[in-house]
Amino acid sequence: MGNETIRKYGEGNGQIDAAINTIKEIMQRDYSLDNFNAVSKGKGSDAVGFTRLEISKNKWKVIGKSENTDIVKASIGAFIDGCNRLKYIENYFDARI
């Protein structure tokens, strides 16, 4: 977070669930993962995995996206992308109050 490196162990129903649970714990945010979609772009075992997910909090909903040849990394990247977008919205409206 920021310039700080945080190492944390997490558990879940598979690698992606464990990673998302751990990121939520580190960020200390109560974001809801509403939709998760991972697909392959291309043919063969070296195809790029594309992940798109929806994250929400209260009335705000954002989309996070990422792609990588490793679907776990693509999923983590999409979740972090969505969290960053949601955090930006929170900061924007907090600053206006």
Beta strands, then each sheet from edge to edge (+ up, - down):
strand 1: 32-41
strand 2: 48-57
strand 3: 60-68
sheet 1: 1+ 2- 3+
end
